[in-house]
Amino acid sequence: MKNTISRLMRSLTKNEDGATAIEYGLIAGLVAIIIITGLTLLGTDLSNMFQQVANSL
């Protein structure tokens, strides 16, 4: 039983799949925040531009 627990603990310390998944999740979250911020700023500028065009017509 002790040997089995030892092997399990060694395999868990060598397994880095969870850490990699968390890192990819953080990167994806940061990219999403950047995209949302960019689209929000661009959307405001586009809205203002279309409003100016509508006013000039």
N, C-alpha and C positions, 0 to 999 in steps of 0.2 A: 504494500500500500504506500509506504513512504517513497519507494522508488518511482511509483507511478506519479505521485504528486510532484516529485523532483523533476521528472521528465516534462510534465505539464507546465511547471513554472519556467523551465528553460525554454520551452517552445513559445510560451507567451512573451518572454522577454526578447526573443529573437524576431518575433512577428511584428513587422512595422506597417502592415496593411492599414490598420486603423488610423495611425498617424498620417499616412499618406492621404487617406480619404478625408480626414479633417483639414489637411492643408489645401487640398483641391476645393473643398467646400468653402474655405475662407477666401481663396482666390476668386471663385465664382461669385461669392457675395460682394467682394470689392468691385469686380467688373460690373455687376448688376447695378451697384450704387453709382458708379461712374456713368454708365449708360443712361440711367434714369435722370441723373443730374443734367447731363448733356442734352437729352431730349426735352427736359423741362425748360432749359434756357433757350434752346432752339425753337421750341413751340411758342414761347412768349414773343420772340423776335418775328417769327412767321405770322403770328396773329397780328402784331403791330403793323407789319408790312401789308397784309391783306386789308387791314382797316384803313390804312393810308390810300391804298388803291381804290377802295370802295368810296372813300370820302372824295377823291378826286374825280370820280365818275359822276 
